[in-house]
């Protein structure tokens, strides 16, 4: 299982939409965690519920080059 920390820019939902669209094209499950909350990365409402400007952890078990590229844009070094 891969695990990466990501964050989105404050006051914008465009990055969240970009991430959700990329996750939606994957045929495997992707979870986004913040504190004790676990949300499906393919759910725009769920992702907006978690909010922006927070350090989120994504967990997924398979590899997809397109998704990895999008995750790379929001990964925390």
N, C-alpha and C positions, 0 to 999 in steps of 0.2 A: 504494500500500500504506500503510495506516494503522499507526502504531506508538505505543503508549502504555505508560507505566510504571504498574504497580499493585502493591499489597501487601495482604496479608490479616492480620487481627489474630492475635496470638500465642495459642497454646494453644486454638484453636477450629477445627473443621473445617466448621462451618455456613456460613461465608462461601465456602469453597472449593466446597461442594456447590451453593450458590446460583449461583456463577459457572459451574460445569460444566453445570448445568441450563439456564442461559441460552444458553450456547455450543451445547449440544446441539440447541436449537431453530432454530439458524441452518443454512442450506443451503450455506454456504461454509466454507472451511477457516480455522481460527484456530490459530495457533502461539503457544506460550508459551516464552520463552527465559530461561534463567538461566545465565550464564557460557557454556559451550559446549553445554549441553544444550538440546535443542528438543523440546517435548512437545506433543501434540495437546490443545488446551484442552477437548475433549469427553471426555477420559479422566480419570475420577476418580482412579484409581490413579496415573496419571502426574502429575497435579496434586499429589496427596498426597506423591508421591516428591520433588517439588521442595521441598515444605514450605511452612510459613507463616513470617511475620516476615522475608521476604526481598523485595527489590525485583525484581519480575519484569517482563519486557517482553512485551507481546502484539502480534502482528502479524496483520493481516487485511486483505483487499482490498475487501470489500463493506460496505454500510451496512445496519444493522438497528436501528430505533429502540429496540426492547425490549432488545437486547444493549447498545446504547450507554448506556442508562439504568443497567443493572447495572454496566457498566464504570465509569461515573461515581462509583459508591459506593466503589470501591476504587482509583480513580486517585490518583496522587501529583501534587500541584500543582506 
